């Protein structure tokens, strides 16, 4: 499993296309069509199933090479070719078991290709990939990528809002009962706000609070089934990532205690 600050080995915002976008989209469409053709064919005998399995293996190899040439990293190719999770068939006969499992294996990889195809619209051509990778915060990526890939854009935004809110609650040790914009205002209060960094001038703390409060006012409470365009969703996730990076950069000074420091304890056996 990847660490908390590592991107998992799946297609991420931050990929760069190695070929023109139109050529990549065309290649993905062709690979998806070949996978669907495999699914449409029904095996009537063990010999036909063996033939289908050979064709599937050739399709996987061919598509892997295509993905390797289309993207700037091999992680896309490796993700496509990796094992597909499914519930194994309990049938003892090899042929009957293959009849159950073969469609799930092929369909799993077709679904992955569909995910790549949907994302082609927002994956940049060179040399913008590194720029976008720097914008994506791991916490936002981990929580939002899957619904984003599946086209569940309202859900992706709701999860991004939750990640930001949870990060603020964690930073304030859960001492503020309010939520959303009110949580931000109290956390960044100039007098008592835990996140009002003494390293920043007051106007900078106020500016950070305005951005985050505005984010909550605009996007908190959006229904998970809201019809939001993929480009707009990507922009909102980028804004959430920027806010998370900003929160990470805030250094909270430890509170000074008014009580005198405790005297060091002296062990009797160390005394003269």
C-alpha positions as a Markdown table, in Angstrom:
| # | Residue | x | y | z |
|---|---|---|---|---|
| 1 | Unk | 0.0 | 0.0 | 0.0 |
| 2 | Unk | 1.3 | 3.5 | -0.7 |
| 3 | Unk | 2.2 | 5.8 | 2.1 |
| 4 | Unk | 0.1 | 8.8 | 3.0 |
| 5 | Unk | 2.2 | 11.2 | 0.8 |
| 6 | Unk | 2.6 | 8.9 | -2.2 |
| 7 | Unk | 0.4 | 8.6 | -5.2 |
| 8 | Unk | -0.9 | 5.0 | -5.8 |
| 9 | Unk | 0.1 | 3.4 | -9.1 |
| 10 | Unk | -3.0 | 4.4 | -11.0 |
| 11 | Unk | -3.6 | 7.2 | -13.5 |
| 12 | Unk | -3.3 | 10.5 | -11.7 |
| 13 | Unk | -3.8 | 14.1 | -12.4 |
| 14 | Unk | -0.2 | 14.9 | -13.2 |
| 15 | Unk | 0.2 | 12.5 | -16.1 |
| 16 | Unk | 1.5 | 13.9 | -19.4 |
| 17 | Unk | 0.5 | 12.5 | -22.8 |
| 18 | Unk | 3.4 | 11.4 | -24.9 |
| 19 | Unk | 1.4 | 11.8 | -28.1 |
| 20 | Unk | -1.2 | 14.3 | -29.4 |
| 21 | Unk | -4.5 | 14.0 | -27.5 |
| 22 | Unk | -6.5 | 13.0 | -30.6 |
| 23 | Unk | -4.2 | 10.1 | -31.4 |
| 24 | Unk | -4.3 | 8.9 | -27.8 |
| 25 | Unk | -8.1 | 9.1 | -27.7 |
| 26 | Unk | -8.3 | 7.2 | -31.0 |
| 27 | Unk | -6.0 | 4.4 | -29.8 |
| 28 | Unk | -8.0 | 4.0 | -26.6 |
| 29 | Unk | -11.2 | 3.8 | -28.5 |
| 30 | Unk | -9.8 | 1.0 | -30.7 |
| 31 | Unk | -8.5 | -0.9 | -27.6 |
| 32 | Unk | -11.9 | -0.6 | -25.9 |
| 33 | Unk | -13.6 | -1.9 | -29.1 |
| 34 | Unk | -11.4 | -4.9 | -29.2 |
| 35 | Unk | -12.1 | -5.7 | -25.6 |
| 36 | Unk | -15.8 | -5.4 | -26.1 |
| 37 | Unk | -15.5 | -7.7 | -29.1 |
| 38 | Unk | -13.9 | -10.3 | -26.9 |
| 39 | Unk | -16.8 | -10.0 | -24.4 |
| 40 | Unk | -19.4 | -10.4 | -27.2 |
| 41 | Unk | -18.0 | -13.8 | -28.2 |
| 42 | Unk | -19.4 | -16.8 | -26.4 |
| 43 | Unk | -17.3 | -20.0 | -26.0 |
| 44 | Unk | -19.2 | -23.1 | -26.8 |
| 45 | Unk | -16.4 | -25.5 | -26.0 |
| 46 | Unk | -13.1 | -25.7 | -24.1 |
| 47 | Unk | -11.2 | -25.3 | -27.3 |
| 48 | Unk | -13.0 | -22.1 | -28.2 |
| 49 | Unk | -12.4 | -20.8 | -24.6 |
| 50 | Unk | -8.7 | -21.5 | -25.0 |
| 51 | Unk | -8.7 | -19.5 | -28.2 |
| 52 | Unk | -10.5 | -16.6 | -26.5 |
| 53 | Unk | -8.0 | -16.7 | -23.7 |
| 54 | Unk | -5.1 | -16.5 | -26.2 |
| 55 | Unk | -6.8 | -13.6 | -28.0 |
| 56 | Unk | -7.3 | -11.9 | -24.6 |
| 57 | Unk | -3.6 | -12.3 | -23.8 |
| 58 | Unk | -2.6 | -10.8 | -27.2 |
| 59 | Unk | -5.0 | -7.9 | -26.6 |
| 60 | Unk | -3.5 | -7.2 | -23.2 |
| 61 | Unk | 0.1 | -7.2 | -24.6 |
| 62 | Unk | -1.0 | -5.0 | -27.6 |
| 63 | Unk | -2.9 | -2.6 | -25.4 |
| 64 | Unk | 0.0 | -2.4 | -22.9 |
| 65 | Unk | 2.4 | -1.4 | -25.6 |
| 66 | Unk | -0.1 | 1.2 | -26.9 |
| 67 | Unk | -0.4 | 2.7 | -23.4 |
| 68 | Unk | 3.3 | 2.7 | -23.0 |
| 69 | Unk | 3.7 | 4.8 | -26.2 |
| 70 | Unk | 0.8 | 7.1 | -25.4 |
| 71 | Unk | 1.7 | 8.2 | -21.8 |
| 72 | Unk | 4.8 | 9.6 | -20.2 |
| 73 | Unk | 4.9 | 7.0 | -17.5 |
| 74 | Unk | 4.7 | 3.2 | -17.4 |
| 75 | Unk | 2.3 | 3.3 | -14.4 |
| 76 | Unk | -0.7 | 3.4 | -16.8 |
| 77 | Unk | 0.4 | 0.3 | -18.6 |
| 78 | Unk | 1.1 | -1.5 | -15.4 |
| 79 | Unk | -2.2 | -0.6 | -13.9 |
| 80 | Unk | -4.1 | -1.8 | -17.0 |
| 81 | Unk | -2.2 | -5.1 | -17.1 |
| 82 | Unk | -2.4 | -5.8 | -13.3 |
| 83 | Unk | -4.7 | -8.5 | -12.0 |
| 84 | Unk | -8.4 | -7.7 | -12.0 |
| 85 | Unk | -10.2 | -8.4 | -8.7 |
| 86 | Unk | -13.3 | -10.5 | -8.9 |
| 87 | Unk | -15.1 | -13.2 | -6.8 |
| 88 | Unk | -13.7 | -16.5 | -8.0 |
| 89 | Unk | -16.1 | -19.1 | -9.4 |
| 90 | Unk | -16.7 | -22.1 | -7.2 |
| 91 | Unk | -17.4 | -24.4 | -10.1 |
| 92 | Unk | -15.0 | -27.4 | -10.2 |
| 93 | Unk | -15.1 | -27.9 | -14.0 |
| 94 | Unk | -12.3 | -25.8 | -15.6 |
| 95 | Unk | -14.4 | -24.8 | -18.6 |
| 96 | Unk | -17.4 | -23.8 | -16.6 |
| 97 | Unk | -15.2 | -21.8 | -14.2 |
| 98 | Unk | -13.6 | -20.0 | -17.2 |
| 99 | Unk | -17.1 | -19.2 | -18.5 |
| 100 | Unk | -17.8 | -17.4 | -15.2 |
| 101 | Unk | -14.5 | -15.7 | -14.7 |
| 102 | Unk | -13.4 | -14.7 | -18.3 |
| 103 | Unk | -16.0 | -12.0 | -18.8 |
| 104 | Unk | -15.1 | -10.4 | -15.4 |
| 105 | Unk | -11.4 | -10.3 | -16.2 |
| 106 | Unk | -11.9 | -8.7 | -19.6 |
| 107 | Unk | -14.6 | -6.3 | -18.4 |
| 108 | Unk | -12.4 | -5.2 | -15.6 |
| 109 | Unk | -9.7 | -4.1 | -18.0 |
| 110 | Unk | -12.2 | -2.5 | -20.4 |
| 111 | Unk | -13.4 | -0.5 | -17.4 |
| 112 | Unk | -9.8 | 0.7 | -16.8 |
| 113 | Unk | -9.5 | 1.8 | -20.4 |
| 114 | Unk | -12.8 | 3.7 | -20.1 |
| 115 | Unk | -11.3 | 5.5 | -17.1 |
| 116 | Unk | -8.3 | 6.5 | -19.2 |
| 117 | Unk | -10.6 | 7.6 | -22.0 |
| 118 | Unk | -12.6 | 9.8 | -19.8 |
| 119 | Unk | -9.5 | 11.4 | -18.3 |
| 120 | Unk | -7.9 | 12.1 | -21.7 |
| 121 | Unk | -9.8 | 15.4 | -21.8 |
| 122 | Unk | -7.9 | 16.7 | -18.8 |
| 123 | Unk | -4.5 | 15.0 | -19.1 |
| 124 | Unk | -2.2 | 17.6 | -20.7 |
| 125 | Unk | 0.2 | 17.2 | -23.5 |
| 126 | Unk | 3.8 | 17.9 | -22.7 |
| 127 | Unk | 5.3 | 19.6 | -20.8 |
| 128 | Unk | 2.4 | 20.4 | -18.3 |
| 129 | Unk | 2.3 | 17.1 | -16.4 |
| 130 | Unk | 4.8 | 18.1 | -13.7 |
| 131 | Unk | 3.0 | 21.4 | -13.2 |
| 132 | Unk | -0.3 | 19.6 | -12.5 |
| 133 | Unk | 1.3 | 17.0 | -10.3 |
| 134 | Unk | 2.6 | 19.7 | -8.1 |
| 135 | Unk | -1.0 | 21.0 | -7.7 |
| 136 | Unk | -2.5 | 17.7 | -6.6 |
| 137 | Unk | -2.5 | 17.1 | -2.9 |
| 138 | Unk | -2.2 | 13.4 | -1.9 |
| 139 | Unk | -5.2 | 13.6 | 0.5 |
| 140 | Unk | -7.4 | 15.0 | -2.2 |
| 141 | Unk | -6.2 | 12.5 | -4.7 |
| 142 | Unk | -6.7 | 9.5 | -2.5 |
| 143 | Unk | -10.3 | 10.5 | -1.5 |
| 144 | Unk | -11.5 | 12.0 | -4.8 |
| 145 | Unk | -9.8 | 10.1 | -7.7 |
| 146 | Unk | -12.0 | 7.1 | -7.8 |
| 147 | Unk | -15.4 | 8.9 | -8.0 |
| 148 | Unk | -13.8 | 11.4 | -10.4 |
| 149 | Unk | -12.7 | 8.6 | -12.7 |
| 150 | Unk | -16.2 | 7.0 | -12.5 |
| 151 | Unk | -17.8 | 10.3 | -13.5 |
| 152 | Unk | -19.4 | 10.9 | -10.0 |
| 153 | Unk | -18.4 | 14.5 | -10.0 |
| 154 | Unk | -20.7 | 15.7 | -7.3 |
| 155 | Unk | -19.4 | 13.0 | -5.0 |
| 156 | Unk | -15.8 | 13.9 | -5.8 |
| 157 | Unk | -16.4 | 17.5 | -4.8 |
| 158 | Unk | -18.2 | 16.5 | -1.6 |
| 159 | Unk | -15.3 | 14.4 | -0.6 |
| 160 | Unk | -12.8 | 17.2 | -1.4 |
| 161 | Unk | -14.8 | 19.5 | 0.9 |
| 162 | Unk | -14.8 | 16.9 | 3.6 |
| 163 | Unk | -11.0 | 16.4 | 3.4 |
| 164 | Unk | -10.5 | 20.2 | 3.8 |
| 165 | Unk | -12.9 | 20.4 | 6.7 |
| 166 | Unk | -11.4 | 17.3 | 8.4 |
| 167 | Unk | -7.9 | 18.8 | 8.0 |
| 168 | Unk | -8.9 | 22.0 | 9.8 |
| 169 | Unk | -10.6 | 20.0 | 12.6 |
| 170 | Unk | -7.5 | 17.9 | 13.0 |
| 171 | Unk | -5.3 | 21.0 | 13.1 |
| 172 | Unk | -7.6 | 22.6 | 15.8 |
| 173 | Unk | -7.7 | 19.4 | 17.8 |
| 174 | Unk | -11.5 | 19.3 | 17.4 |
| 175 | Unk | -11.9 | 22.3 | 19.8 |
| 176 | Unk | -14.3 | 24.2 | 17.5 |
| 177 | Unk | -17.8 | 22.8 | 17.2 |
| 178 | Unk | -18.8 | 25.0 | 14.2 |
| 179 | Unk | -18.5 | 23.7 | 10.6 |
| 180 | Unk | -17.8 | 25.1 | 7.2 |
| 181 | Unk | -17.1 | 28.9 | 6.9 |
| 182 | Unk | -17.7 | 29.5 | 10.7 |
| 183 | Unk | -15.1 | 26.8 | 11.5 |
| 184 | Unk | -12.6 | 28.7 | 9.4 |
| 185 | Unk | -13.4 | 32.1 | 10.9 |
| 186 | Unk | -12.8 | 30.7 | 14.4 |
| 187 | Unk | -9.7 | 28.8 | 13.5 |
| 188 | Unk | -8.2 | 31.9 | 11.9 |
| 189 | Unk | -9.4 | 34.4 | 14.5 |
| 190 | Unk | -6.7 | 37.1 | 15.0 |
| 191 | Unk | -6.9 | 36.9 | 18.8 |
| 192 | Unk | -7.6 | 33.2 | 19.6 |
| 193 | Unk | -7.5 | 31.3 | 16.3 |
| 194 | Unk | -5.2 | 28.3 | 16.4 |
| 195 | Unk | -4.4 | 28.6 | 12.7 |
| 196 | Unk | -3.7 | 32.3 | 12.8 |
| 197 | Unk | 0.1 | 31.8 | 12.3 |
| 198 | Unk | 2.2 | 34.4 | 14.2 |
| 199 | Unk | 4.8 | 34.0 | 11.4 |
| 200 | Unk | 2.3 | 35.6 | 8.9 |
| 201 | Unk | 1.1 | 39.2 | 9.0 |
| 202 | Unk | -2.6 | 39.5 | 10.0 |
| 203 | Unk | -3.6 | 40.5 | 6.5 |
| 204 | Unk | -2.1 | 37.2 | 5.2 |
| 205 | Unk | -4.0 | 35.1 | 7.8 |
| 206 | Unk | -7.1 | 37.0 | 6.9 |
| 207 | Unk | -6.6 | 36.3 | 3.2 |
| 208 | Unk | -6.1 | 32.6 | 3.7 |
| 209 | Unk | -9.3 | 32.5 | 5.8 |
| 210 | Unk | -11.2 | 34.3 | 3.1 |
| 211 | Unk | -10.2 | 31.8 | 0.5 |
| 212 | Unk | -11.1 | 28.7 | 2.6 |
| 213 | Unk | -14.3 | 30.2 | 3.9 |
| 214 | Unk | -15.3 | 31.1 | 0.3 |
| 215 | Unk | -14.6 | 27.5 | -0.7 |
| 216 | Unk | -17.0 | 26.2 | 1.9 |
| 217 | Unk | -19.7 | 28.7 | 1.1 |
| 218 | Unk | -19.5 | 27.8 | -2.6 |
| 219 | Unk | -19.1 | 24.0 | -2.5 |
| 220 | Unk | -20.2 | 22.7 | 0.9 |
| 221 | Unk | -23.5 | 20.9 | 0.7 |
| 222 | Unk | -23.4 | 20.2 | -3.1 |
| 223 | Unk | -25.4 | 17.0 | -3.7 |
| 224 | Unk | -23.4 | 14.0 | -4.6 |
| 225 | Unk | -25.5 | 13.5 | -7.7 |
| 226 | Unk | -25.1 | 17.1 | -8.9 |
| 227 | Unk | -24.5 | 17.3 | -12.7 |
| 228 | Unk | -21.1 | 19.0 | -12.8 |
| 229 | Unk | -18.8 | 19.0 | -15.8 |
| 230 | Unk | -15.5 | 17.1 | -15.6 |
| 231 | Unk | -13.5 | 20.2 | -16.3 |
| 232 | Unk | -15.2 | 22.2 | -13.5 |
| 233 | Unk | -14.7 | 19.2 | -11.1 |
| 234 | Unk | -11.0 | 19.1 | -11.9 |
| 235 | Unk | -10.7 | 22.9 | -11.1 |
| 236 | Unk | -12.5 | 22.4 | -7.8 |
| 237 | Unk | -10.2 | 19.5 | -6.8 |
| 238 | Unk | -7.2 | 21.7 | -7.7 |
| 239 | Unk | -8.5 | 24.5 | -5.5 |
| 240 | Unk | -9.0 | 21.9 | -2.7 |
| 241 | Unk | -5.5 | 20.7 | -3.2 |
| 242 | Unk | -4.2 | 24.3 | -3.0 |
| 243 | Unk | -6.0 | 24.8 | 0.3 |
| 244 | Unk | -4.6 | 21.6 | 1.7 |
| 245 | Unk | -1.1 | 22.6 | 0.7 |
| 246 | Unk | -1.6 | 25.9 | 2.3 |
| 247 | Unk | -2.8 | 24.3 | 5.6 |
| 248 | Unk | 0.2 | 22.0 | 5.5 |
| 249 | Unk | 2.5 | 25.1 | 5.4 |
| 250 | Unk | 1.1 | 26.7 | 8.5 |
| 251 | Unk | 3.4 | 26.5 | 11.4 |
| 252 | Unk | 1.5 | 26.7 | 14.7 |
| 253 | Unk | 3.7 | 28.0 | 17.5 |
| 254 | Unk | 3.4 | 26.2 | 20.8 |
| 255 | Unk | 1.5 | 28.1 | 23.5 |
| 256 | Unk | 3.6 | 29.7 | 26.2 |
| 257 | Unk | 2.8 | 28.5 | 29.7 |
| 258 | Unk | 2.5 | 31.0 | 32.5 |
| 259 | Unk | 3.4 | 28.4 | 35.1 |
| 260 | Unk | 7.1 | 28.1 | 36.1 |
| 261 | Unk | 9.0 | 25.2 | 34.7 |
| 262 | Unk | 9.1 | 22.2 | 37.0 |
| 263 | Unk | 12.3 | 21.6 | 38.9 |
| 264 | Unk | 14.3 | 18.6 | 37.7 |
| 265 | Unk | 13.7 | 15.6 | 39.9 |
| 266 | Unk | 16.7 | 14.5 | 41.9 |
| 267 | Unk | 17.2 | 10.9 | 42.6 |
| 268 | Unk | 18.3 | 10.1 | 46.2 |
| 269 | Unk | 21.0 | 7.7 | 45.2 |
| 270 | Unk | 22.6 | 10.3 | 43.0 |
| 271 | Unk | 23.0 | 12.8 | 45.9 |
| 272 | Unk | 26.3 | 13.0 | 47.8 |
